Amino acid sequence: LLNINVGGKPFQIACKVAAQYPVTRLGKLALCTDPMTKLQLCDDYSVQKNEYFFDRDPSIFHYIFHFYCSGVLWIMDEMCPSNFMEEVEYWGIHLKYSQRCCRILFEEKQDELNEYLKIEKELEAELEPVDLSGKFEGKFLGQFRGMVWNLIENPYSSVAAKIIAVMSSLFVLISIVGMTLSTVEEIQHKTGKVWMEQLEVVCAIFFTSEYIMRLISSTSFKNFLRAAFNAVDLVAILPFYVQILFESLDEADTLYHEELHRVENVSKLGKVLKLIKLMRIFRILKLARHSTGLRAFGFTMRQCYQQVCCLFLFIAMGVFTFSALMHSVEHDVPGTSFTSIPYAWWWAAVSLSTVGYGDTVPDTVLGRIVAFACISFGIILNGMPISILYNKFSDYYAKLKAHENELSQ
């Protein structure tokens, strides 16, 4: 017999039984004849009791002991998958000896736990800034750059850093409101236009200063350019300077070109300037740096990209299917809008989304039956993934908010 003591609890296993599984730890112990090798397989050995001691979990070893007695490895639902796998790997027993039903449930539980731990780690990384204080040591203006980094990247480091974070969000909102008001006809007179231009200059100066501070406090220029948030910051300030450049070029053209060519050039530049000014709307993405809700939304989209892609795939399948059906039953109707399948795509997309503008409607009974099937499919289609996305979003938002409260304390 093999006299075994696991965590203070004694067990006895016949050597012949353990030797039936030579790959396992106890099987090697039963077959081994070298005393030094036996000592390497256990944690301690008592000569008086002829007992091998293992400093392992005795509660899980009950299932290991049962495996040697019956040849079947039982897995209980209440056990921690990580702890159980660690113990099973230590004793050298493979999961193939367990029942297939138990093994499937255990592997699913293990995958869920691994996915949960992965998401928890990524959620903490969303709000917790990387500690770069040690990376500035020995570099040019290292102490100053470290101070700037804490001020601009870590809003929980000081009151000033929190104020800058709040000011950044306020300037984004002010800039968006200013851009919106600049399109109002009553404000487009001379005085209102000057006020809007001055407001844009102030916002551009603040965003530029913020971007320069982030650039100064970066440890790697290449990683700085690759960061998504820094790209958003660059897009927020580029339209202002590109607009100034185009306006200066426009003024230069008026001095060297004829009147007709100048008018055409001004028209072209006006269209380009409108497009550049429209790019300022992307400044609202800067709020994601300081908004827990926007971060939770972006994190949900990253984690559920497979479900989102499946949703778009189903929508595309529905659009192609129902547009083809509608065209086949309506194309002979005089004055119909369903003259071809591509012309029916818009109707199918609107009907699947359950919006139903009513700009294009079927005239025949068969067409209305197809429309009813399309709307019913859209209701079912929209109901499946949206509930999953909302549940995950609310869960991620609650966890991010809780982690944010922990950092602020």
Contacts in CASP RR format, 6 or more apart in sequence:
PFRMAT RR
TARGET T0000
AUTHOR 0000-0000-0000
METHOD contacts of the structure
MODEL  1
LLNINVGGKPFQIACKVAAQYPVTRLGKLALCTDPMTKLQLCDDYSVQKN
EYFFDRDPSIFHYIFHFYCSGVLWIMDEMCPSNFMEEVEYWGIHLKYSQR
CCRILFEEKQDELNEYLKIEKELEAELEPVDLSGKFEGKFLGQFRGMVWN
LIENPYSSVAAKIIAVMSSLFVLISIVGMTLSTVEEIQHKTGKVWMEQLE
VVCAIFFTSEYIMRLISSTSFKNFLRAAFNAVDLVAILPFYVQILFESLD
EADTLYHEELHRVENVSKLGKVLKLIKLMRIFRILKLARHSTGLRAFGFT
MRQCYQQVCCLFLFIAMGVFTFSALMHSVEHDVPGTSFTSIPYAWWWAAV
SLSTVGYGDTVPDTVLGRIVAFACISFGIILNGMPISILYNKFSDYYAKL
KAHENELSQ
1 12 0 8 1.000
1 13 0 8 1.000
1 14 0 8 1.000
1 15 0 8 1.000
2 12 0 8 1.000
2 13 0 8 1.000
2 14 0 8 1.000
2 15 0 8 1.000
2 18 0 8 1.000
2 26 0 8 1.000
2 29 0 8 1.000
2 30 0 8 1.000
2 52 0 8 1.000
3 10 0 8 1.000
3 12 0 8 1.000
3 49 0 8 1.000
3 50 0 8 1.000
3 51 0 8 1.000
3 52 0 8 1.000
4 10 0 8 1.000
4 11 0 8 1.000
4 12 0 8 1.000
4 13 0 8 1.000
4 26 0 8 1.000
4 51 0 8 1.000
4 52 0 8 1.000
4 54 0 8 1.000
5 11 0 8 1.000
5 46 0 8 1.000
5 51 0 8 1.000
5 52 0 8 1.000
5 53 0 8 1.000
5 54 0 8 1.000
6 54 0 8 1.000
6 56 0 8 1.000
6 57 0 8 1.000
6 58 0 8 1.000
6 61 0 8 1.000
7 53 0 8 1.000
7 54 0 8 1.000
7 55 0 8 1.000
7 56 0 8 1.000
7 57 0 8 1.000
7 58 0 8 1.000
8 53 0 8 1.000
8 58 0 8 1.000
9 58 0 8 1.000
9 61 0 8 1.000
10 51 0 8 1.000
11 61 0 8 1.000
11 65 0 8 1.000
13 26 0 8 1.000
13 30 0 8 1.000
13 65 0 8 1.000
13 68 0 8 1.000
15 30 0 8 1.000
16 30 0 8 1.000
17 68 0 8 1.000
17 69 0 8 1.000
18 24 0 8 1.000
18 26 0 8 1.000
18 27 0 8 1.000
18 29 0 8 1.000
18 30 0 8 1.000
18 68 0 8 1.000
19 27 0 8 1.000
19 30 0 8 1.000
19 31 0 8 1.000
20 27 0 8 1.000
21 27 0 8 1.000
21 68 0 8 1.000
21 93 0 8 1.000
22 28 0 8 1.000
22 31 0 8 1.000
23 92 0 8 1.000
24 91 0 8 1.000
24 92 0 8 1.000
24 93 0 8 1.000
25 41 0 8 1.000
25 90 0 8 1.000
25 91 0 8 1.000
25 92 0 8 1.000
26 68 0 8 1.000
26 91 0 8 1.000
28 41 0 8 1.000
29 38 0 8 1.000
29 41 0 8 1.000
29 42 0 8 1.000
29 52 0 8 1.000
32 38 0 8 1.000
32 41 0 8 1.000
38 45 0 8 1.000
38 52 0 8 1.000
39 45 0 8 1.000
41 52 0 8 1.000
42 52 0 8 1.000
42 53 0 8 1.000
42 54 0 8 1.000
43 53 0 8 1.000
43 54 0 8 1.000
43 55 0 8 1.000
44 52 0 8 1.000
44 53 0 8 1.000
44 55 0 8 1.000
45 51 0 8 1.000
45 52 0 8 1.000
45 53 0 8 1.000
46 53 0 8 1.000
54 61 0 8 1.000
56 87 0 8 1.000
56 90 0 8 1.000
56 91 0 8 1.000
57 83 0 8 1.000
57 87 0 8 1.000
60 79 0 8 1.000
60 83 0 8 1.000
60 84 0 8 1.000
60 87 0 8 1.000
61 87 0 8 1.000
61 91 0 8 1.000
63 73 0 8 1.000
63 74 0 8 1.000
63 75 0 8 1.000
63 76 0 8 1.000
64 73 0 8 1.000
64 87 0 8 1.000
64 88 0 8 1.000
64 91 0 8 1.000
64 93 0 8 1.000
66 72 0 8 1.000
66 73 0 8 1.000
66 74 0 8 1.000
67 73 0 8 1.000
67 74 0 8 1.000
67 93 0 8 1.000
67 97 0 8 1.000
71 97 0 8 1.000
72 97 0 8 1.000
72 98 0 8 1.000
72 99 0 8 1.000
73 88 0 8 1.000
73 93 0 8 1.000
73 95 0 8 1.000
73 97 0 8 1.000
73 98 0 8 1.000
74 98 0 8 1.000
74 99 0 8 1.000
74 102 0 8 1.000
75 84 0 8 1.000
75 98 0 8 1.000
75 99 0 8 1.000
75 102 0 8 1.000
75 103 0 8 1.000
75 105 0 8 1.000
75 106 0 8 1.000
77 105 0 8 1.000
77 109 0 8 1.000
81 106 0 8 1.000
81 109 0 8 1.000
81 110 0 8 1.000
81 113 0 8 1.000
82 110 0 8 1.000
82 113 0 8 1.000
84 106 0 8 1.000
85 110 0 8 1.000
88 95 0 8 1.000
95 103 0 8 1.000
95 106 0 8 1.000
95 107 0 8 1.000
96 103 0 8 1.000
98 106 0 8 1.000
119 303 0 8 1.000
119 396 0 8 1.000
120 399 0 8 1.000
122 299 0 8 1.000
123 299 0 8 1.000
123 396 0 8 1.000
123 399 0 8 1.000
123 400 0 8 1.000
123 403 0 8 1.000
124 403 0 8 1.000
126 295 0 8 1.000
126 299 0 8 1.000
126 400 0 8 1.000
127 292 0 8 1.000
127 295 0 8 1.000
127 400 0 8 1.000
127 403 0 8 1.000
127 404 0 8 1.000
127 407 0 8 1.000
128 403 0 8 1.000
128 407 0 8 1.000
129 153 0 8 1.000
129 154 0 8 1.000
132 146 0 8 1.000
132 149 0 8 1.000
132 219 0 8 1.000
133 146 0 8 1.000
133 149 0 8 1.000
133 150 0 8 1.000
135 219 0 8 1.000
136 142 0 8 1.000
136 143 0 8 1.000
136 145 0 8 1.000
136 146 0 8 1.000
136 149 0 8 1.000
136 219 0 8 1.000
139 145 0 8 1.000
145 216 0 8 1.000
145 217 0 8 1.000
146 217 0 8 1.000
148 213 0 8 1.000
148 216 0 8 1.000
148 217 0 8 1.000
149 217 0 8 1.000
150 157 0 8 1.000
150 158 0 8 1.000
150 161 0 8 1.000
151 157 0 8 1.000
151 158 0 8 1.000
151 160 0 8 1.000
151 161 0 8 1.000
151 164 0 8 1.000
151 213 0 8 1.000
152 161 0 8 1.000
152 164 0 8 1.000
152 210 0 8 1.000
152 213 0 8 1.000
152 214 0 8 1.000
152 217 0 8 1.000
153 214 0 8 1.000
153 217 0 8 1.000
154 161 0 8 1.000
155 161 0 8 1.000
155 162 0 8 1.000
155 164 0 8 1.000
155 165 0 8 1.000
155 290 0 8 1.000
156 162 0 8 1.000
156 407 0 8 1.000
156 408 0 8 1.000
164 210 0 8 1.000
165 290 0 8 1.000
166 290 0 8 1.000
167 206 0 8 1.000
168 206 0 8 1.000
168 210 0 8 1.000
168 286 0 8 1.000
168 289 0 8 1.000
168 290 0 8 1.000
169 286 0 8 1.000
169 287 0 8 1.000
169 290 0 8 1.000
169 291 0 8 1.000
171 203 0 8 1.000
171 206 0 8 1.000
171 207 0 8 1.000
172 236 0 8 1.000
172 283 0 8 1.000
172 284 0 8 1.000
172 286 0 8 1.000
172 287 0 8 1.000
173 287 0 8 1.000
174 199 0 8 1.000
174 203 0 8 1.000
175 199 0 8 1.000
175 200 0 8 1.000
175 203 0 8 1.000
175 207 0 8 1.000
175 280 0 8 1.000
175 283 0 8 1.000
176 280 0 8 1.000
176 281 0 8 1.000
176 283 0 8 1.000
176 284 0 8 1.000
178 196 0 8 1.000
178 199 0 8 1.000
178 200 0 8 1.000
179 200 0 8 1.000
179 277 0 8 1.000
179 280 0 8 1.000
179 281 0 8 1.000
181 187 0 8 1.000
181 196 0 8 1.000
182 188 0 8 1.000
182 193 0 8 1.000
182 196 0 8 1.000
187 193 0 8 1.000
187 196 0 8 1.000
200 240 0 8 1.000
201 240 0 8 1.000
204 237 0 8 1.000
204 240 0 8 1.000
204 241 0 8 1.000
207 233 0 8 1.000
207 236 0 8 1.000
207 237 0 8 1.000
207 283 0 8 1.000
207 286 0 8 1.000
208 237 0 8 1.000
210 233 0 8 1.000
211 230 0 8 1.000
211 233 0 8 1.000
211 234 0 8 1.000
211 237 0 8 1.000
214 224 0 8 1.000
214 230 0 8 1.000
214 233 0 8 1.000
215 221 0 8 1.000
215 224 0 8 1.000
218 224 0 8 1.000
224 230 0 8 1.000
225 231 0 8 1.000
229 286 0 8 1.000
229 288 0 8 1.000
229 289 0 8 1.000
232 282 0 8 1.000
232 285 0 8 1.000
232 286 0 8 1.000
232 288 0 8 1.000
232 289 0 8 1.000
233 286 0 8 1.000
235 279 0 8 1.000
235 282 0 8 1.000
235 283 0 8 1.000
235 285 0 8 1.000
236 280 0 8 1.000
236 282 0 8 1.000
236 283 0 8 1.000
236 285 0 8 1.000
236 286 0 8 1.000
238 279 0 8 1.000
239 276 0 8 1.000
239 277 0 8 1.000
239 279 0 8 1.000
239 280 0 8 1.000
240 280 0 8 1.000
242 276 0 8 1.000
243 273 0 8 1.000
243 276 0 8 1.000
243 277 0 8 1.000
246 269 0 8 1.000
246 272 0 8 1.000
246 273 0 8 1.000
246 276 0 8 1.000
247 273 0 8 1.000
249 269 0 8 1.000
250 265 0 8 1.000
250 266 0 8 1.000
250 269 0 8 1.000
253 262 0 8 1.000
253 265 0 8 1.000
253 266 0 8 1.000
254 262 0 8 1.000
257 265 0 8 1.000
287 294 0 8 1.000
288 294 0 8 1.000
288 295 0 8 1.000
288 298 0 8 1.000
292 397 0 8 1.000
292 400 0 8 1.000
292 401 0 8 1.000
292 404 0 8 1.000
293 397 0 8 1.000
293 400 0 8 1.000
295 400 0 8 1.000
296 393 0 8 1.000
296 396 0 8 1.000
296 397 0 8 1.000
296 400 0 8 1.000
297 393 0 8 1.000
299 396 0 8 1.000
299 400 0 8 1.000
300 389 0 8 1.000
300 392 0 8 1.000
300 393 0 8 1.000
300 396 0 8 1.000
301 308 0 8 1.000
303 392 0 8 1.000
303 396 0 8 1.000
304 385 0 8 1.000
304 388 0 8 1.000
304 389 0 8 1.000
304 392 0 8 1.000
307 385 0 8 1.000
307 388 0 8 1.000
307 389 0 8 1.000
308 385 0 8 1.000
308 389 0 8 1.000
310 385 0 8 1.000
311 381 0 8 1.000
311 385 0 8 1.000
314 381 0 8 1.000
315 349 0 8 1.000
315 352 0 8 1.000
315 381 0 8 1.000
318 348 0 8 1.000
318 352 0 8 1.000
318 374 0 8 1.000
318 377 0 8 1.000
318 381 0 8 1.000
319 345 0 8 1.000
319 348 0 8 1.000
319 349 0 8 1.000
319 352 0 8 1.000
320 341 0 8 1.000
320 345 0 8 1.000
320 348 0 8 1.000
322 344 0 8 1.000
322 348 0 8 1.000
322 351 0 8 1.000
322 352 0 8 1.000
322 370 0 8 1.000
322 373 0 8 1.000
322 374 0 8 1.000
322 377 0 8 1.000
323 341 0 8 1.000
323 342 0 8 1.000
323 344 0 8 1.000
323 345 0 8 1.000
323 347 0 8 1.000
323 348 0 8 1.000
324 341 0 8 1.000
324 344 0 8 1.000
325 370 0 8 1.000
326 338 0 8 1.000
326 344 0 8 1.000
326 347 0 8 1.000
326 348 0 8 1.000
326 362 0 8 1.000
326 367 0 8 1.000
326 370 0 8 1.000
326 371 0 8 1.000
326 374 0 8 1.000
327 338 0 8 1.000
327 340 0 8 1.000
327 341 0 8 1.000
327 343 0 8 1.000
327 344 0 8 1.000
329 362 0 8 1.000
329 364 0 8 1.000
329 366 0 8 1.000
329 367 0 8 1.000
329 370 0 8 1.000
330 336 0 8 1.000
330 338 0 8 1.000
330 362 0 8 1.000
330 363 0 8 1.000
330 364 0 8 1.000
330 367 0 8 1.000
331 338 0 8 1.000
331 339 0 8 1.000
331 340 0 8 1.000
333 363 0 8 1.000
333 364 0 8 1.000
336 363 0 8 1.000
337 343 0 8 1.000
337 347 0 8 1.000
337 360 0 8 1.000
338 344 0 8 1.000
338 347 0 8 1.000
338 360 0 8 1.000
338 362 0 8 1.000
344 360 0 8 1.000
346 360 0 8 1.000
347 360 0 8 1.000
348 374 0 8 1.000
350 356 0 8 1.000
350 357 0 8 1.000
350 358 0 8 1.000
350 360 0 8 1.000
351 371 0 8 1.000
351 374 0 8 1.000
351 375 0 8 1.000
351 378 0 8 1.000
352 374 0 8 1.000
352 375 0 8 1.000
352 377 0 8 1.000
352 378 0 8 1.000
352 381 0 8 1.000
353 378 0 8 1.000
353 382 0 8 1.000
354 375 0 8 1.000
354 378 0 8 1.000
354 379 0 8 1.000
354 382 0 8 1.000
361 371 0 8 1.000
362 368 0 8 1.000
362 370 0 8 1.000
362 371 0 8 1.000
END
